[in-house]
Amino acid sequence: MNTFDRLCAGTAFLLGITLLILGVIGLFMGCSAHFTLPPVLGILPAFVGWGVVRAVYVAWNVRTTWGEDVPLETPFED
């Protein structure tokens, strides 16, 4: 990941953490953040937040092999 990718991933991670916290609080008290959910459905933002946090975590730990020669297979070798 280049610097811009890491900046975007960090921003998404912070958004995901915010949604996770909002969802945990919303489970018991409901939530209101440009939308209003009753107490039981208040956990829905936590699911969105978890999806964002998990995706960023997986993408951050991926190792790329840029610049390495990868042998190409030729389909019709005799």
Steps between C-alpha positions, in 0.01 A plus 500: 500500500631842414471807724165614358354151546617495861351847560163388361517173695577689821206732444271205427628326812409802715155511340458128568600539866252788533222285355594212729477721807172652376363149444596373844344803666202474266435143603391622842395862452415530132697738283457821307756615245307648206278196549312366799482136601317348797706323770499149353576611142763743625763230454475517119776765470731263687466245220595764242788613720625144541494451123709813449748419779544140382550601136763759596678252729519237227610748231766653727663160561512387137854466371548590136768361273553801275802475276561130537516288187217251489558213257226484241377162390463447129191293425644308199847379587624190314 
